[in-house]
């Protein structure tokens, strides 16, 4: 249920409605807007009598929320959410580009790639310290040492860091070293991890599972938001189909579909979405044309030596070309590039 207040509703009336919702044993979530305040309600197991709420002073109407995902739906909030990642705003008028290696391999590797990403005009640095791999014999990441490397390079180069947490304990480590928590495709329905991320102070990048529907993706986001963290960015990274010309099928239709039913920002991952270096740039352009708020791309200065997913990582000069192509494309979709934002050097 969503309670919409009148334009001239006073703060006292808003507080009174919140108290009334609490007396019903439910949770109230005020949503200030440009013209009026709305109050979302969660916790009701069955139908709620709208007349009780609409009889309160200052209330315009009470609207049932039909979607199974409540707080991330357009019914709950009409205005687009903008997520701030250490000064980089995802979901506003500016396009955001995230680049970096699939896996952190060494300080020298991350430093070289980060400098190239920064020089090209990238906004955030990605890199995996913990790597969930299909084979137990594949490189699993450097763990906390990888997080230390990312933090050191962030301070040297000035790019905020997004990196993956695999479990609830890992969220605490990521909080110590990084600026954004990634929840990968394999963990999209790891509900204990989602709940822990929902209690974090850091924004969350939530990737769509390989076989997940749009509703399942948004319900996963609902887990995070319902725990108190509204700063969620969704990511379309390709789904598994019968096709064999790419690693996955990048579902471009998911981008406008999500934007139609949710206020959360969504970016695209053409690296995992195709698994082929030569397909990353064209699918990146297509993602922006479809309405994505940004891109997350794998970049490696020596992909032939990469310990993880080297075949889909683009070279630094290709990333620079991608940035320039997106810069030219942005005005066509009424966007522009996010201005450079630097992380202050460590004290």
C-alpha positions in Angstrom: 0.0 0.0 0.0 1.1 3.5 -0.8 -0.4 6.5 1.0 -0.2 9.7 -1.0 -0.3 12.9 1.0 -1.9 16.1 -0.2 0.4 18.8 -1.6 -0.3 21.1 1.4 0.0 18.3 4.0 1.9 19.5 7.1 4.8 17.6 8.7 2.5 17.1 11.7 -0.1 15.4 9.5 2.6 13.2 7.9 3.9 12.2 11.3 0.4 11.4 12.4 -0.1 9.1 9.5 3.2 7.4 10.2 2.1 6.8 13.8 -1.2 5.4 12.7 0.5 2.9 10.4 2.7 1.9 13.3 -0.3 1.3 15.5 -1.6 -1.1 12.9 1.5 -3.2 13.4 3.0 -2.2 10.0 6.1 -0.4 8.9 6.0 3.1 7.3 8.5 4.3 4.8 8.2 8.1 4.0 9.1 9.0 0.4 9.6 12.8 0.1 8.8 14.1 -3.4 9.2 17.3 -5.3 5.5 18.2 -4.9 4.2 15.9 -2.2 5.2 13.2 0.2 4.1 9.5 -0.1 4.3 6.9 2.6 4.9 3.3 1.7 3.6 0.5 3.9 5.1 -2.9 4.3 4.4 -5.8 6.7 0.7 -6.4 5.8 0.1 -10.1 5.2 -3.3 -9.5 3.7 -5.5 -6.7 2.3 -5.5 -3.4 4.1 -8.6 -1.3 4.5 -7.9 1.9 2.5 -10.7 3.8 4.2 -8.8 3.8 7.5 -5.9 5.6 5.9 -7.9 7.9 3.6 -9.9 9.2 6.6 -6.7 10.7 8.2 -6.0 14.4 7.8 -3.7 15.3 5.0 -4.2 12.1 3.0 -5.1 12.3 -0.6 -5.5 8.6 -1.4 -4.2 5.1 -0.5 -3.1 3.1 -3.5 -2.6 -0.7 -3.4 0.8 -1.8 -4.8 0.1 -4.7 -7.2 3.7 -5.8 -7.9 5.3 -8.5 -5.7 8.3 -6.3 -5.4 7.1 -3.2 -3.5 9.8 -0.7 -2.6 11.6 -1.0 -5.9 8.5 -0.6 -8.1 7.4 2.5 -10.0 4.1 2.3 -8.1 6.1 3.0 -4.9 8.3 5.7 -6.3 7.8 7.5 -9.7 11.1 9.5 -9.7 14.2 7.6 -10.8 16.6 6.7 -8.0 20.1 8.1 -8.3 22.8 6.0 -6.5 25.9 7.9 -5.2 29.1 5.8 -5.3 31.8 8.0 -3.6 30.7 11.0 -5.7 29.8 9.1 -8.9 26.1 9.3 -9.5 24.5 6.3 -11.3 20.9 6.8 -12.6 20.9 10.5 -13.3 21.4 12.4 -16.5 25.0 11.2 -16.8 26.3 7.9 -18.2 28.8 6.1 -16.0 31.5 3.7 -17.3 33.1 1.1 -15.0 36.3 -0.6 -16.1 38.9 -3.0 -14.8 40.1 -6.6 -14.7 37.9 -9.6 -14.0 40.3 -10.6 -11.2 42.9 -8.8 -9.2 46.2 -10.6 -10.0 48.9 -8.2 -8.7 49.4 -4.6 -7.7 51.2 -3.8 -10.9 48.4 -5.3 -13.0 45.6 -3.3 -11.2 47.6 -0.1 -11.2 48.3 -0.3 -15.0 44.7 -1.1 -15.8 43.3 1.6 -13.4 45.6 4.3 -14.9 44.4 3.4 -18.4 40.7 3.4 -17.3 41.1 6.8 -15.6 43.0 8.3 -18.6 40.3 7.2 -21.0 37.6 8.8 -18.9 36.2 5.9 -16.9 34.5 6.6 -13.6 34.8 3.5 -11.4 37.3 0.7 -11.1 36.1 -2.9 -11.0 38.1 -5.9 -10.0 37.4 -9.2 -8.3 39.3 -10.2 -5.1 37.0 -13.2 -4.6 36.1 -15.2 -7.7 33.3 -17.7 -7.8 34.4 -20.1 -10.5 32.7 -23.0 -12.2 35.7 -25.2 -11.6 37.3 -25.6 -8.2 40.7 -25.7 -9.9 40.4 -22.3 -11.5 41.9 -19.2 -9.9 39.7 -18.2 -7.0 41.2 -14.7 -6.4 43.6 -13.2 -3.9 41.0 -12.6 -1.1 41.7 -9.8 1.3 45.1 -9.1 -0.3 43.2 -8.3 -3.5 41.0 -5.9 -1.6 44.1 -4.2 -0.2 45.5 -3.8 -3.7 42.2 -2.3 -4.9 42.2 0.2 -2.0 45.8 1.2 -2.6 45.2 1.8 -6.3 42.0 3.7 -5.6 44.0 6.1 -3.4 46.8 6.4 -6.0 44.6 6.8 -9.2 41.4 8.3 -7.8 38.8 5.9 -9.0 36.2 4.5 -6.5 36.1 0.7 -6.3 33.4 -1.8 -6.9 34.1 -5.4 -6.0 32.2 -8.6 -5.3 31.3 -10.2 -1.9 30.5 -13.9 -2.0 28.9 -14.3 1.5 27.7 -12.3 4.5 31.2 -12.3 6.1 32.7 -11.0 2.8 30.4 -8.0 2.9 32.3 -6.8 6.0 35.6 -7.1 4.2 34.4 -5.3 1.2 33.0 -2.5 3.4 36.5 -2.0 4.8 38.2 -1.6 1.5 35.8 -0.7 -1.3 33.1 1.8 -2.3 30.4 -0.5 -3.7 29.4 -4.1 -3.1 28.9 -6.3 -6.1 26.5 -9.3 -5.9 27.3 -11.6 -8.8 24.9 -13.5 -11.0 25.6 -16.8 -9.1 24.6 -15.1 -5.9 21.5 -13.2 -7.0 19.3 -15.4 -4.9 21.7 -15.9 -2.0 19.2 -14.4 0.4 21.4 -14.3 3.5 23.9 -12.3 1.4 21.2 -10.0 0.1 20.0 -9.3 3.6 23.5 -8.5 4.8 24.0 -6.2 1.9 20.8 -4.5 2.9 22.3 -3.6 6.2 25.4 -2.1 4.6 26.3 1.6 4.3 27.7 0.9 0.8 25.6 0.9 -2.4 25.0 -2.4 -4.0 25.5 -3.5 -7.7 23.2 -6.5 -8.2 23.7 -8.6 -11.3 20.9 -10.6 -12.9 21.2 -14.4 -12.5 21.9 -16.5 -15.6 18.4 -17.9 -15.7 16.5 -15.2 -13.7 13.4 -13.4 -14.9 13.0 -9.7 -14.5 10.6 -10.2 -11.6 13.2 -12.5 -9.8 15.9 -9.8 -10.3 13.6 -7.1 -8.8 12.6 -9.4 -5.9 16.3 -9.9 -5.2 16.7 -6.1 -5.1 13.6 -5.9 -2.8 15.5 -8.1 -0.3 18.3 -5.5 -0.1 16.0 -2.4 0.0 13.7 -4.0 2.6 16.6 -4.3 5.0 17.2 -0.5 4.8 19.6 0.0 2.0 17.9 1.9 -0.9 21.1 2.3 -3.0 20.8 -0.6 -5.4 22.0 -0.5 -9.1 20.8 -3.4 -11.2 23.0 -5.0 -13.9 21.9 -6.9 -17.1 24.8 -9.3 -17.7 23.4 -11.8 -20.1 21.3 -14.9 -19.7 21.8 -18.5 -20.7 20.1 -19.5 -23.9 20.6 -22.1 -26.7 22.9 -19.7 -28.6 26.5 -20.7 -29.0 28.0 -17.7 -30.9 28.3 -15.9 -27.5 29.0 -17.0 -23.9 25.6 -15.6 -22.9 22.8 -13.7 -24.6 22.8 -10.1 -23.5 19.1 -9.3 -23.0 18.8 -5.8 -24.2 15.0 -5.9 -23.8 15.5 -6.2 -20.1 16.8 -2.7 -19.8 13.6 -0.8 -20.9 11.5 -3.5 -19.2 13.2 -2.8 -15.9 12.9 0.9 -16.4 9.2 0.5 -17.0 8.4 -1.1 -13.7 11.2 0.0 -11.4 12.8 3.3 -10.3 16.2 1.7 -9.8 19.1 2.4 -12.2 20.3 -0.4 -14.5 23.6 -0.8 -16.2 24.8 -3.4 -18.7 27.8 -5.8 -18.8 28.7 -6.5 -22.4 31.8 -8.5 -21.3 29.9 -11.3 -19.6 26.9 -10.7 -21.8 28.9 -11.8 -24.9 32.1 -13.4 -23.6 33.9 -12.3 -26.8 36.2 -9.3 -27.0 35.2 -8.3 -30.5 31.5 -8.1 -29.5 31.9 -5.9 -26.4 32.0 -2.5 -28.1 28.9 -3.1 -30.4 26.9 -4.5 -27.6 28.0 -1.6 -25.3 26.7 0.9 -27.8 23.4 -1.1 -28.1 23.0 -1.1 -24.3 23.3 2.6 -24.1 20.8 3.0 -27.0 18.4 0.7 -25.1 18.5 3.1 -22.1 21.2 1.7 -19.8 22.5 4.2 -17.2 26.1 3.0 -17.7 28.4 0.0 -18.5 30.7 -2.3 -16.6 33.4 -3.6 -18.8 36.4 -5.9 -18.3 39.7 -4.3 -19.2 43.1 -5.9 -19.1 46.5 -4.7 -20.3 47.6 -8.3 -21.1 44.5 -10.3 -21.5 46.4 -13.2 -23.1 48.0 -13.7 -19.6 44.8 -13.1 -17.6 44.0 -15.6 -14.9 40.3 -15.2 -15.4 38.2 -14.4 -18.5 41.0 -13.0 -20.6 39.1 -13.8 -23.9 36.4 -11.2 -23.0 38.6 -8.5 -21.6 39.3 -5.6 -24.0 42.6 -3.8 -24.3 43.1 -0.3 -22.8 43.0 1.3 -26.2 39.8 -0.4 -27.0 38.3 0.9 -23.7 39.4 4.4 -24.7 37.7 3.9 -28.1 34.6 2.7 -26.3 34.5 5.8 -24.1 34.7 8.1 -27.1 32.0 6.2 -28.9 29.7 6.4 -25.9 30.5 10.1 -25.6 29.3 10.7 -29.1 26.3 8.5 -28.7 25.1 10.0 -25.4 23.3 13.1 -26.9 21.3 10.9 -29.2 19.6 9.4 -26.1 19.5 12.7 -24.2 22.3 11.9 -21.9 25.9 13.0 -21.4 29.0 11.6 -19.8 29.5 11.8 -16.0 32.2 14.3 -15.2 35.4 13.0 -13.7 35.3 12.3 -10.0 38.3 11.6 -7.9 38.6 9.8 -4.6 40.6 12.0 -2.2 44.1 10.6 -1.5 44.5 8.7 1.7 45.6 10.9 4.6 
